[in-house]
């Protein structure tokens, strides 16, 4: 049985559709959500959202937000979220290299958390962009970008 998923950013409705399961990066760890899940509200960490469907999985990068889970629907209000189809792999790789270079230069201690967050975000974006080039599910509906 499928569960309805809506993923919204401040700019747009990124995804709206039915999936077999969704995996979320909660701040206390990964969560797998199926139809009939107990209601819950969770904050999201920097991580990967996986939309599981019989036809294949779709991967999205998310940086913060909130997930509301009800037995028949998951609503995600993301601070930042991007589908693999929207991520420029070269730009993501360049951002990762910049963050690694900054960290290697022994920055002042007060800059380290910001650089580490940038490193996590750029590494995630690159991972999701690279997954996009693998086997793809047909028919995924991304409202604000390219369709699979």
C-alpha positions in Angstrom: 0.0 0.0 0.0 1.4 3.4 -0.9 1.7 6.6 1.2 1.3 10.1 -0.1 4.3 12.4 0.1 4.5 16.2 -0.3 7.9 17.9 -0.2 7.8 21.7 0.0 10.6 24.3 0.1 10.2 28.0 0.6 10.4 28.4 -3.2 8.2 25.6 -4.5 6.4 22.3 -4.2 9.3 20.0 -5.1 7.4 16.7 -5.0 3.9 15.4 -4.6 3.0 11.8 -5.2 2.5 8.3 -3.9 5.5 6.1 -2.8 5.8 2.7 -1.3 8.1 4.0 1.4 10.1 7.1 2.2 13.4 7.2 4.1 14.2 10.5 5.9 17.3 11.9 7.7 15.9 12.7 11.1 18.0 14.6 13.5 18.0 11.4 15.7 18.8 9.1 12.8 17.3 7.6 9.6 13.6 6.9 9.6 11.8 4.6 7.2 8.1 5.4 6.8 5.4 3.1 5.4 1.7 3.5 5.0 0.0 3.2 8.4 3.0 4.6 10.4 2.2 6.1 13.7 1.8 9.9 13.7 5.0 11.8 14.5 6.7 15.2 14.0 10.5 15.3 13.5 13.1 17.7 12.5 15.3 16.8 9.6 19.1 16.9 9.4 21.4 17.4 6.4 20.9 14.1 4.5 19.2 12.1 1.8 15.5 11.6 1.3 14.8 8.3 -0.6 11.5 7.9 -2.3 11.0 4.1 -2.7 8.8 2.9 -5.5 8.4 -0.4 -7.3 9.8 1.2 -10.4 13.0 2.3 -8.6 14.2 4.8 -6.0 14.6 8.6 -6.4 17.0 10.5 -4.2 16.8 14.1 -2.9 19.2 16.2 -0.9 17.7 18.0 2.1 19.3 20.5 4.5 17.1 20.9 7.5 13.3 21.1 7.9 10.4 19.4 9.5 8.5 16.2 8.6 5.0 15.5 9.7 4.0 11.9 9.4 0.4 10.7 9.5 -0.8 7.2 8.7 -1.6 8.0 5.1 0.6 11.0 4.3 4.1 12.5 4.9 4.5 16.3 4.6 8.0 17.7 4.5 8.7 21.4 5.0 12.3 21.6 3.9 14.7 24.5 4.5 16.5 23.5 1.4 15.8 20.4 -0.8 16.9 19.4 -4.3 16.1 16.5 -6.6 19.1 14.8 -8.2 17.8 16.1 -11.5 18.4 19.7 -10.3 21.9 19.3 -9.0 24.9 20.3 -11.2 27.5 17.6 -10.4 30.4 19.8 -11.5 29.3 22.7 -9.2 28.7 20.3 -6.3 32.2 18.8 -6.8 33.8 22.3 -6.9 32.0 23.3 -3.7 33.2 20.1 -2.0 36.8 20.8 -3.1 36.5 24.4 -1.7 35.2 23.2 1.6 38.0 20.6 1.9 40.6 23.2 1.0 39.3 25.6 3.6 39.3 22.9 6.3 42.9 21.9 5.4 44.1 25.5 5.9 43.5 25.2 9.6 40.8 27.9 9.9 40.1 29.7 13.2 38.0 27.5 15.6 34.9 29.7 15.2 34.8 29.0 11.5 35.1 25.2 11.7 31.4 24.4 12.3 30.4 26.5 9.3 33.0 24.9 7.1 32.0 21.4 8.3 28.4 22.1 7.5 29.4 23.2 4.1 31.4 20.1 3.6 28.4 17.9 4.6 26.0 19.7 2.3 28.4 19.7 -0.7 29.2 16.0 -0.1 25.5 15.2 0.1 24.7 17.1 -3.1 27.5 15.4 -5.0 26.3 11.9 -3.8 22.7 12.6 -4.8 23.8 14.1 -8.2 25.8 11.0 -8.9 22.9 8.7 -8.0 20.9 10.5 -10.6 23.1 9.2 -13.3 22.5 5.6 -12.2 19.3 3.5 -12.9 16.3 5.8 -12.8 12.7 5.4 -12.0 10.4 6.5 -14.8 7.4 8.6 -14.0 8.7 10.5 -10.9 7.0 13.8 -10.8 9.1 16.7 -9.6 7.0 19.8 -9.6 9.7 22.4 -9.7 12.3 20.8 -12.0 12.9 18.1 -14.5 10.8 15.0 -14.6 12.6 11.6 -14.5 
